Structure formats: structure tokens, C-alpha cells
Amino acid sequence: MSTDVGPVAGTETRELLHFVTQETRFALLTNILQHPEQLPSMYELEELNPSVSEATVYKHVQKLIDAGVVREVALPDGERRQGYPWKFYGLTDEGRAFLETHDVLAAEETLRRIYETISDKPEKMVKYENAPRPDAERK
């Protein structure tokens, strides 16, 4: 993915910017950025978007993956624990660079502070939030 004004994953920059700022996709990107590890599980993304169906969350995460903005990261088999998630979603290096270039990440630190103030998280979400995650470098 290129971060200049040329094509980005086969899409013009303006079109990609419009794509990532669509309401649901932008909310998902915000959720990724505000997560303590910037690698939430699908369940966490679903819980943070209660007005959107699980199928819609999944569909938009897949679209962000297809666009090269988000990546799926999985724990290796030997590190997976029963009852905990093993797939997580984070920004690609190219996605982060694109969002930084277009000032979409300006509120990243504020988003993290807001996330820290959420006090009514379901027990399962707290458990998942503290689940083992892959090293950020793993792809």
C-alpha cells in the first residue's frame, strides 16, 4: 500500500480515505487504536459496537483487511488457551502510515484515555482484554 497520492491497494487515495471514514469502519479503526494492545479480538470489537450486528462488524473488519488497512494476527497453536481468543485485529504498517499521513490518528492518545474510563465492561470482555496476544511484530 502506498501512502502518497497514488493508488493505494488499487484504490485512489481519496476513495480509500472515504472508505476508512465510513461510520462503522471508522468506529472499528477507533476501537483498534484505543485498545491497550491495539489488537482487540472480534468479541471486543463486537462489544464496543453494540448498535451494530456481529455479522456487520465481521464484514467491515474483513473489508478493512482486504483494503490492507487492518491485519488479522493469530497466536501460534502452542500459545492458545482454552476459553480465550486467539485471533486479533490491528493496523497494518501501511494502514497506520496512511492514517497518519491523512491526520486520521490525531486523537489516538485521547481515544486510549477514553477507553480506559469504560467501567461497565462485561466480565468476558475484561477476560478477553487480558488474554495473551501475539507479539506486535508477528504477522
N, C-alpha and C positions, 0 to 999 in steps of 0.2 A: 504494500500500500504506500502510495506517495503522499506526502503531506504538503506539497506545493499546490499550485492552482491547476495542475494537470489531472489526468484521470486517477481516480482512487478506486482500486478493485473494480475497474470497468465503469465507474460512475464519476461524473463530473463532481468537482468539489462542492459546488452549490447544492447539487442534488443529495450528496452524502450528508451535508450539514442539515438539510431539511429532513432527511431520513432519520438521523440520530436525535433530532429535536422533536420528533413526533411524540406526543404526550406519554404514551406507555413506554416507548423505548427510552425516552429521556429519564423517566422515573426509574427504570431499571439501571441505567448508567449511574444515576444518582445513588441508588442503593448499593451498587458495587463500590463506588467511591467512598461512601460513608461507612462501609463495613470495616470493623477493626483490622481485618487482614486483607481487605479489598478482594476477597474471594468468598462470597456468600454461596451457600448451597441453593438449589432450586426451591426447597422448602422455605428458606429465609426470604428469598425474593417473592414467593407467593404470599407469605405472611405480611410483608411490608407493603403489599398492594392488595388489600382486602376487597377493593371495589372492582377488581379485575379477576376474571376466572383463571383457574390454574392452567387451562389449555391456552388461554391468551398469553399468559406470562411465558409459558414454554415456547409458543410460536414466535413471540417477539425476541426472546433470547436467541432462538435459532436464526432469526433474521440478522441479528447483530453479529452472530458467529459467521454467517455466510458473507456478511459485508466486510469481515476482517477486523471488526472493532473490538469484539469480545472473543475470548477463547475459553474452551472447556478444559479444566485441569483435573486429572484423576489421581487419587492416591494409588500407589502400586499395590498389588494384591496382598503382599505381606504386611502392609501397614493399615489395611482396612479393619475396622472394628464393627462388630455386630451392633446394630441399633444406632449407628452414626452414619452420616452421609459420607460418600467417597468421591462425588463429583462436585466441582466448584466452578464458579464463573468469574473471570477477571478480565480486565482490559488487555488487549494485545499491546505490544510496544508501539506498533504503528497506530493503533486506535488512540492510545494516550497521546502520542505526538500530534495526531490530527486534532484532537480535542484541545490540547494546549495551544496549538497554532491558531485556533479559532476562538480562543478565550472561553471555552466551554467549561474549563476546570477552575475558573477563578474562585469559586466558592468551596473548593474541596475541603479545606480545613474547617470551615463553618459547618459543612454537611456532617463531618465526623463528630463535631461537638453536639450537633442536634441529635444524631444517632445515640450518643452516649446518654442523653437525657430521657430516652424512651424507657419508662419504668414499668409498663404493663405488658411486657413481652411474655408470651406463653412459655411455660416450663420447657416444652420441647424446643422452642426457638433458642432459649438460653443454652440448652444442652448442645444444639447444633452449632451455635455460635462458638462454643468452646471445643468443638470437635477438632481432631488432628487435621491439618491441612498440608497439602504438598508444598514443598519449597517453592518460592515465587519463581525461581529460575526454571522449574520443570515445566515442560510444555506438553 
